[in-house]
């Protein structure tokens, strides 16, 4: 599965469905006067914005490496993810403050059958979009596509809570505060989605230690060719999204010739490239005989 083409596909599908959901939810919110419904509608629209960023990010990330950027432009993916997180934070703050004001004013909202139908459709569509994004994200190891999936999950969750609130208020007038409470919940859901996106993207930009599982797999593949203990250690992984660079150290006998040690290091680099699609650079250290 081509990473960039699949990213564009996910983005286009998300934009189309999110714009549709925004239209019907915002209309239902205007008809009923519900801030929770309108907040949920804007949540869907912000999802379409993030999906547009998804498409733009794919175009920028696909640019070939150049003199100033020898490792390519893949990290645009993380930069756009951080921008998405900040947009979500602003939207969450606006809906949180609006909901608090309506709660203080003790405003009540009467929901109709239209609201129930609209929210139910929204939940179904969002669950499908989330599963589609997660599937593509897993297949391509694409951070921004996974972020788009979390966006859909947050929107579906907030819609489920809004739906529950609508059903409750439809049968009793005692819960006059329900709409404002649901607006607050939606705001918190949006904020949480942004926080998760921000945390993951910043972590990848700062650099992550290779997982113990990856290191064990590399050791296993190398030992199929070199049974001797090469004492591989000091692993570092640099993730440029479309390209991954790894540095590591190996210990070889100190009386080994430079030519021989270079041959072994080059062979190990080829193994890592072939089996893990990672460009490795190896530093050789001397090892005393046991």
TISE-458370 format. One line per 3 residues: number of its first residue (from 1); for each residue x, y, z of N, C-alpha, C. Coordinates in steps of 0.02 Angstrom, whole numbers. Layout:
<atoms>
NUM = X:Y:Z:X:Y:Z:X:Y:Z; ...
</atoms>
This chain:
<atoms>
1 = 43:-60:0:0:0:0:44:62:0; 37:105:-51:77:166:-56:57:214:-1; 106:237:39:92:277:98:60:344:80
4 = 89:380:33:65:447:17:-2:446:-20; -10:399:-67:-73:394:-103:-130:375:-57; -117:329:-10:-169:309:37:-185:366:84
7 = -136:407:101:-148:465:144:-195:515:110; -183:527:45:-226:573:7:-297:544:3; -303:479:-9:-369:446:-13:-407:455:52
10 = -374:442:109:-406:450:174:-428:522:184; -385:569:163:-401:640:171:-462:660:131; -465:640:68:-521:658:25:-587:629:52
13 = -586:565:71:-646:533:98:-669:569:161; -622:586:205:-639:620:268:-669:688:255; -640:726:209:-666:793:194:-739:789:170
16 = -752:744:123:-819:739:95:-871:722:149; -857:672:190:-906:651:240:-911:701:298; -855:732:316:-858:780:372:-895:843:353
19 = -887:867:293:-925:926:270:-1000:910:270; -1017:849:247:-1087:829:247:-1115:827:318; -1077:798:364:-1100:793:434:-1105:862:466
22 = -1058:906:450:-1061:974:478:-1126:1008:457; -1143:1001:393:-1203:1034:367:-1267:1011:402; -1275:945:408:-1338:921:437:-1340:932:513
25 = -1282:926:548:-1283:936:620:-1291:1010:638; -1259:1054:599:-1266:1126:613:-1338:1149:600; -1367:1123:547:-1437:1139:532:-1483:1116:588
28 = -1472:1054:612:-1512:1028:667:-1501:1069:730; -1439:1092:740:-1425:1133:799:-1461:1200:796; -1463:1230:737:-1498:1294:729:-1573:1286:740
31 = -1601:1231:713:-1673:1219:720:-1692:1210:793; -1650:1172:831:-1666:1158:900:-1637:1209:949; -1590:1251:926:-1558:1299:970:-1508:1268:1018
34 = -1482:1209:999:-1437:1172:1043:-1364:1190:1032; -1330:1213:1084:-1259:1227:1078:-1219:1162:1074; -1244:1109:1106:-1209:1044:1102:-1208:1018:1031
37 = -1265:1023:997:-1268:1001:928:-1223:1043:883; -1223:1109:893:-1181:1152:852:-1107:1141:867; -1091:1127:932:-1021:1112:950:-1000:1047:915
40 = -1044:998:916:-1030:935:883:-1022:945:807; -1061:991:779:-1055:1006:707:-986:1036:692; -965:1083:733:-900:1115:721:-843:1065:733
43 = -854:1018:778:-805:964:787:-796:926:722; -851:912:688:-847:877:623:-812:920:571; -824:986:573:-792:1030:524:-717:1035:536
46 = -697:1036:600:-625:1037:613:-592:973:589; -629:918:590:-604:855:562:-590:863:487; -634:901:452:-623:911:380:-562:955:369
49 = -550:1004:414:-490:1046:409:-427:1003:417; -428:959:467:-370:916:478:-359:870:418; -413:849:386:-406:805:328:-377:843:269
52 = -393:908:263:-362:949:211:-287:955:224; -269:965:288:-198:967:306:-165:901:290; -203:846:298:-178:779:282:-157:775:209
55 = -199:803:165:-185:802:93:-124:846:77; -123:907:106:-67:952:93:-2:922:119; -6:891:179:53:859:208:81:805:163
58 = 36:766:132:58:712:86:96:741:27; 73:798:1:106:829:-56:175:855:-37; 180:887:22:244:915:44:293:859:63
61 = 267:807:96:310:752:119:339:712:61; 304:712:4:326:672:-53:383:704:-92; 400:767:-76:454:800:-112:519:763:-101
64 = 559:758:-153:621:720:-150:673:756:-106; 720:719:-77:773:751:-38:813:800:-81; 837:853:-50:877:902:-86:939:918:-45
67 = 978:967:-68:1041:983:-35:1031:1006:37; 978:1045:49:965:1071:116:928:1020:160; 895:972:128:856:922:166:873:853:140
70 = 933:828:156:956:764:129:915:703:151; 877:711:205:836:655:229:763:661:207; 749:706:160:682:713:134:640:761:174
73 = 575:762:159:529:810:190:472:775:228; 484:713:248:432:673:280:406:701:345; 447:741:380:426:766:445:374:821:441
76 = 356:842:379:299:886:372:238:854:403; 236:788:402:180:751:431:170:769:505; 225:772:543:222:788:614:208:862:626
79 = 236:904:583:225:976:589:151:993:581; 119:963:531:47:975:520:6:945:577; 28:889:604:-8:859:660:-8:905:721
82 = 48:939:733:52:986:789:6:1046:776; 4:1069:714:-41:1125:697:-114:1105:708; -131:1044:689:-198:1018:699:-216:1018:774
85 = -168:997:815:-180:994:887:-195:1063:915; -160:1115:893:-172:1183:918:-240:1209:895; -259:1193:833:-325:1213:808:-380:1182:851
88 = -372:1119:868:-421:1084:910:-425:1116:980; -367:1136:1006:-367:1168:1071:-406:1233:1072; -399:1273:1019:-436:1336:1014:-511:1324:1010
91 = -530:1276:967:-601:1259:959:-630:1234:1025; -593:1192:1061:-616:1165:1125:-627:1221:1175; -582:1269:1178:-588:1325:1225:-651:1366:1211
94 = -664:1379:1148:-723:1420:1129:-788:1386:1151; -794:1321:1138:-855:1287:1157:-862:1277:1232; -805:1270:1266:-807:1264:1339:-833:1328:1371
97 = -807:1385:1350:-829:1448:1379:-903:1463:1361; -923:1448:1300:-993:1459:1280:-1041:1416:1321; -1020:1354:1334:-1063:1308:1373:-1069:1332:1445
100 = -1015:1357:1474:-1016:1382:1542:-1063:1442:1547; -1061:1486:1498:-1105:1545:1498:-1179:1525:1496; -1196:1476:1453:-1265:1453:1448:-1287:1416:1511
103 = -1240:1383:1544:-1255:1349:1606:-1272:1401:1661; -1235:1455:1661:-1248:1509:1710:-1314:1544:1697; -1333:1548:1633:-1397:1581:1615:-1456:1534:1621
106 = -1444:1470:1637:-1496:1419:1646:-1540:1413:1584; -1507:1410:1525:-1545:1404:1462:-1563:1331:1451; -1625:1320:1430:-1650:1252:1418:-1661:1242:1343
109 = -1653:1180:1320:-1662:1164:1249:-1709:1104:1244; -1757:1108:1197:-1803:1053:1185:-1783:1019:1119; -1764:956:1123:-1742:920:1064:-1800:883:1032
112 = -1796:876:966:-1847:839:930:-1818:775:900; -1860:739:863:-1838:677:832:-1782:689:781; -1783:747:749:-1732:765:699:-1662:759:729
115 = -1654:786:790:-1588:785:822:-1564:714:833; -1610:670:854:-1592:600:868:-1569:565:803; -1605:576:749:-1588:545:684:-1520:570:661
118 = -1509:636:665:-1447:666:641:-1386:639:679; -1391:637:745:-1335:614:786:-1322:539:775; -1374:499:768:-1366:428:755:-1328:416:690
121 = -1347:452:637:-1312:446:573:-1239:467:581; -1227:520:619:-1159:544:630:-1116:492:664; -1142:459:715:-1104:408:751:-1084:351:704
124 = -1131:327:664:-1117:271:618:-1063:290:568; -1070:349:538:-1022:372:487:-953:380:519; -950:409:579:-886:421:612:-850:357:631
127 = -887:308:653:-856:244:670:-825:212:608; -860:215:553:-834:187:489:-771:224:467; -773:291:470:-715:331:450:-655:317:495
130 = -667:310:560:-613:297:608:-579:230:593; -619:178:581:-591:112:568:-552:112:502; -577:149:453:-542:155:389:-474:189:398
133 = -473:244:437:-410:281:448:-361:238:489; -385:203:540:-340:161:580:-311:104:538; -352:75:494:-328:21:451:-271:45:406
136 = -282:102:373:-230:130:329:-169:151:370; -181:181:429:-126:202:472:-82:145:494; -113:88:511:-74:29:531:-35:0:472
139 = -67:-3:414:-35:-32:356:25:9:332; 21:76:340:73:120:314:116:152:368; 100:138:432:136:169:488:137:245:481
142 = 79:273:469:72:345:454:41:381:514; 81:425:546:59:459:607:-1:505:596; 0:543:542:-53:592:531:-119:558:512
145 = -115:500:478:-176:462:463:-206:433:528; -163:410:572:-186:386:638:-218:444:677; -187:503:672:-216:562:705:-286:577:679
148 = -294:568:613:-360:579:583:-410:528:610; -387:467:621:-430:416:650:-452:434:721; -405:460:761:-423:482:829:-472:539:827
151 = -466:582:776:-513:636:768:-584:608:759; -591:559:717:-656:528:705:-682:494:769; -637:463:807:-658:430:869:-685:481:919
154 = -649:537:926:-671:589:972:-739:617:952; -748:626:886:-812:652:861:-868:602:874; -854:538:862:-905:486:873:-924:482:947
157 = -873:486:991:-886:482:1063:-929:541:1086; -911:601:1064:-949:660:1085:-1021:655:1058; -1029:627:998:-1096:619:970:-1138:569:1010
160 = -1106:516:1034:-1141:466:1075:-1167:498:1139; -1125:539:1171:-1145:571:1233:-1201:622:1220; -1195:660:1166:-1248:707:1147:-1314:669:1136
163 = -1310:612:1102:-1370:572:1089:-1402:548:1154; -1360:526:1201:-1387:504:1266:-1422:562:1301; -1391:621:1299:-1421:679:1330:-1487:699:1298
166 = -1490:695:1232:-1552:712:1196:-1609:665:1217; -1594:601:1221:-1645:552:1240:-1670:566:1311; -1624:583:1357:-1643:596:1426:-1688:658:1430
169 = -1667:712:1397:-1706:774:1402:-1773:770:1364; -1778:722:1319:-1841:714:1281:-1897:689:1326; -1878:653:1380:-1928:623:1422:-1936:657:1490
172 = -1893:706:1505:-1901:743:1568:-1873:813:1560; -1905:861:1593:-1883:931:1589:-1838:950:1647; -1825:903:1692:-1785:918:1751:-1712:932:1734
175 = -1690:902:1679:-1619:909:1661:-1609:968:1613; -1628:1028:1636:-1622:1088:1594:-1549:1104:1577; -1504:1079:1618:-1432:1094:1610:-1397:1045:1562
178 = -1435:996:1536:-1404:942:1497:-1367:968:1436; -1397:1015:1398:-1365:1040:1337:-1298:1072:1352; -1296:1114:1403:-1233:1147:1422:-1181:1096:1445
181 = -1204:1047:1484:-1158:995:1508:-1129:955:1450; -1171:940:1401:-1148:903:1342:-1099:945:1301; -1112:1011:1298:-1066:1056:1264:-997:1055:1296
184 = -997:1054:1363:-933:1051:1400:-897:985:1385; -937:930:1385:-907:865:1371:-876:864:1301; -911:890:1252:-885:892:1183:-820:932:1180
187 = -819:988:1217:-758:1029:1218:-699:990:1247; -712:954:1301:-658:914:1332:-636:857:1285; -683:827:1248:-666:774:1201:-621:801:1145
190 = -638:861:1121:-597:893:1069:-527:908:1095; -524:934:1156:-459:951:1186:-417:888:1195; -447:833:1218:-410:771:1229:-382:743:1164
193 = -422:747:1110:-399:724:1045:-338:765:1023; -341:830:1033:-284:873:1015:-222:858:1056; -233:844:1121:-176:828:1165:-141:764:1142
196 = -179:713:1125:-149:649:1103:-109:659:1039; -137:697:992:-102:711:930:-37:748:943; -40:799:985:19:840:1002:73:798:1035
199 = 53:757:1083:101:716:1120:138:668:1074; 102:634:1030:133:585:985:180:619:935; 158:676:907:198:710:856:262:740:886
202 = 257:771:945:316:800:978:365:745:995; 340:688:1019:383:632:1037:424:608:977; 391:604:919:426:580:859:476:632:834
205 = 460:696:840:507:748:819:569:750:863; 559:739:928:616:741:975:660:679:966; 632:626:940:670:564:931:651:512:982
208 = 645:450:960:624:396:1005:675:340:1005; 682:309:1062:726:252:1067:696:192:1030; 737:155:992:710:95:959:680:47:1010
211 = 625:16:992:593:-31:1038:637:-92:1050; 630:-122:1108:668:-183:1124:652:-238:1073; 590:-240:1050:570:-290:1000:609:-282:935
214 = 616:-219:912:654:-206:850:727:-226:859; 757:-208:915:827:-225:927:837:-301:928; 791:-337:959:796:-410:962:790:-441:892
217 = 746:-413:851:737:-439:783:800:-427:741; 831:-368:750:893:-353:713:948:-402:734; 955:-413:799:1005:-460:824:994:-530:796
220 = 930:-550:793:915:-618:768:934:-625:694; 919:-574:654:935:-577:582:1011:-577:571; 1047:-537:609:1120:-532:602:1153:-598:622
223 = 1128:-630:674:1158:-692:699:1147:-751:651; 1100:-743:604:1091:-795:552:1151:-797:506; 1186:-741:500:1244:-736:456:1309:-738:497
226 = 1310:-702:552:1369:-699:595:1352:-730:663; 1375:-791:672:1359:-826:734:1399:-799:793; 1457:-768:779:1498:-741:832:1462:-683:867
229 = 1479:-672:930:1449:-617:968:1481:-551:947; 1443:-513:908:1470:-449:884:1460:-393:935; 1423:-408:987:1408:-360:1039:1381:-294:1010
232 = 1325:-299:976:1293:-239:949:1260:-201:1006; 1269:-136:1006:1242:-95:1060:1237:-22:1038; 1214:21:1083:1210:93:1071:1167:108:1009
235 = 1107:80:1008:1061:90:952:1027:159:957; 1024:194:902:985:257:898:947:258:833; 883:277:837:841:278:777:817:349:764
238 = 825:372:702:804:439:682:750:431:628; 688:450:647:631:439:604:615:501:563; 626:496:497:609:551:451:547:534:411
241 = 505:490:438:441:468:412:449:425:349; 471:456:294:480:418:232:548:383:230; 591:400:277:657:369:282:677:364:355
244 = 704:306:374:727:296:442:802:283:443; 837:318:487:909:311:493:925:282:562; 970:233:564:991:204:627:1066:205:634
247 = 1090:221:694:1161:216:709:1169:165:765; 1223:125:761:1237:76:814:1311:60:815; 1333:30:869:1403:11:877:1409:-65:877
250 = 1464:-91:850:1479:-162:855:1552:-170:879; 1564:-221:917:1633:-236:941:1661:-295:902; 1720:-285:872:1755:-338:836:1825:-346:865
253 = 1856:-404:852:1922:-417:878:1971:-362:857; 2011:-339:904:2054:-281:891:2108:-293:839; 2127:-357:828:2178:-372:778:2149:-382:708
256 = 2084:-372:700:2052:-379:635:2072:-320:590; 2082:-334:526:2102:-281:480:2044:-232:468; 2063:-173:447:2012:-122:433:1967:-146:377
259 = 1997:-178:326:1958:-202:269:1907:-254:291; 1927:-301:335:1882:-353:357:1825:-325:400; 1842:-281:447:1791:-251:490:1742:-209:450
262 = 1767:-174:398:1724:-134:355:1676:-180:316; 1700:-237:295:1659:-285:258:1602:-310:302; 1617:-326:365:1565:-350:411:1513:-295:425
265 = 1537:-235:438:1491:-179:452:1445:-166:392; 1474:-168:332:1434:-156:272:1382:-211:262; 1400:-272:277:1354:-328:270:1295:-322:320
268 = 1310:-301:381:1258:-292:431:1211:-235:411; 1240:-181:384:1199:-126:360:1151:-149:305; 1176:-194:261:1134:-220:207:1077:-264:235
271 = 1092:-302:288:1040:-344:319:985:-301:348; 1004:-248:383:955:-203:414:913:-167:361; 945:-148:306:910:-116:252:860:-164:219
274 = 881:-225:207:839:-274:172:779:-295:214; 789:-308:278:737:-337:319:694:-286:356; 721:-226:367:685:-176:408:677:-109:373
277 = 703:-102:312:698:-40:274:724:19:314; 781:9:347:814:61:386:885:69:362; 906:132:349:975:146:329:1018:150:392
280 = 1064:103:399:1105:100:461:1175:125:448; 1203:156:499:1274:177:499:1306:146:561; 1360:108:551:1389:68:605:1459:94:624
283 = 1468:101:689:1533:120:717:1566:57:746; 1628:44:726:1664:-17:747:1709:-1:806; 1706:-44:858:1749:-36:918:1790:-100:927
286 = 1851:-93:957:1892:-153:968:1867:-194:1026; 1875:-260:1021:1854:-306:1074:1912:-351:1091; 1924:-358:1155:1978:-402:1178:1956:-474:1169
289 = 2004:-519:1156:1989:-591:1153:1969:-615:1222; 1921:-659:1226:1899:-686:1291:1954:-725:1324
</atoms>
